[in-house]
Amino acid sequence: MNRAMRSSDVVLWIWFAFGALAFACVPALRARDPVWGWLPFWLLVAPAIDLVWLHHRRLLATSQAFLVRRMRRRRSPMQQAQRLRTRRVLRRLPRLAEISP
């Protein structure tokens, strides 16, 4: 199918947009209604679920392509850092005879 939006897509996007606008502007719509139930579900979650269901194959293909690109970009495992080879200056430890009075 081409990129042209189907009528169901248009309706769901409009439903989602108006639901988000109503949810943000009208605090009474954030509550539970005895007839309709939890209103945020019907305003936001239901159209989002429908949109995801309508485009689930495209979403899966996009996420898979993203993960494949991400895995290819990973560098090869880096080697452990090598310790610098500096010359140690050995300190002379005091002898027991020198410590005791």
C-alpha positions in Angstrom: 0.0 0.0 0.0 1.3 3.5 -0.8 1.8 6.3 1.6 -1.7 7.8 1.0 -3.6 7.8 4.2 -6.7 5.7 4.4 -10.0 7.1 5.7 -9.6 5.1 8.8 -6.2 6.6 9.5 -7.5 10.1 9.0 -10.4 9.4 11.4 -8.2 7.9 14.0 -5.6 10.7 13.9 -8.4 13.3 14.2 -9.9 11.3 17.1 -6.6 11.2 18.8 -5.8 14.9 18.2 -9.1 16.1 19.5 -9.0 13.7 22.4 -5.5 15.0 23.4 -6.7 18.6 23.1 -9.9 17.9 25.1 -7.9 16.0 27.7 -5.4 18.9 28.1 -8.0 21.6 28.1 -11.0 20.1 30.0 -10.0 18.7 33.5 -13.4 17.0 33.9 -12.5 14.6 31.1 -9.6 13.2 33.1 -12.0 11.5 35.5 -14.2 8.3 35.3 -17.7 8.6 33.9 -20.4 6.2 35.1 -21.6 5.6 31.6 -18.5 5.7 29.5 -15.9 4.5 32.0 -12.4 5.9 32.2 -12.5 8.7 29.7 -8.8 9.0 29.0 -8.9 5.5 27.6 -11.6 6.5 25.0 -9.9 9.9 24.3 -6.3 8.8 23.9 -5.5 5.1 24.4 -8.2 3.6 22.2 -7.3 5.5 19.0 -3.6 5.0 19.7 -4.1 1.2 20.0 -6.1 1.2 16.8 -3.4 3.2 15.0 -0.7 0.8 16.2 -2.8 -2.2 15.2 -3.4 -0.8 11.7 0.3 -0.1 11.2 1.9 -2.9 13.2 3.7 -4.5 10.2 5.3 -1.2 9.2 6.2 -0.5 12.8 7.8 -3.9 13.3 9.8 -3.5 10.0 10.9 0.0 11.0 12.0 -1.1 14.5 13.8 -4.2 13.0 15.6 -2.1 10.5 16.7 0.4 13.2 18.0 -2.5 15.4 19.9 -4.0 12.5 21.5 -0.7 11.7 22.3 -0.1 15.3 24.0 -3.5 15.6 26.1 -3.0 12.5 27.4 0.3 13.8 28.8 -1.3 16.9 32.5 -1.4 16.9 34.4 -4.6 17.2 35.1 -5.5 20.8 37.9 -3.2 22.1 40.9 -4.8 23.5 41.7 -4.3 27.1 43.8 -1.2 27.8 47.5 -2.1 28.2 49.3 -0.9 31.2 51.9 1.8 30.6 55.4 0.5 30.8 57.0 3.0 33.1 60.2 2.5 34.9 59.7 1.8 38.5 62.0 3.4 41.0 62.5 0.9 43.8 62.6 2.5 47.2 64.8 1.0 49.7 62.8 -0.3 52.6 64.1 0.5 56.0 65.6 -2.5 57.8 64.4 -3.6 61.1 67.7 -2.7 62.7 67.3 0.9 61.5 63.8 1.2 62.8 64.3 0.0 66.4 66.1 2.4 68.8 
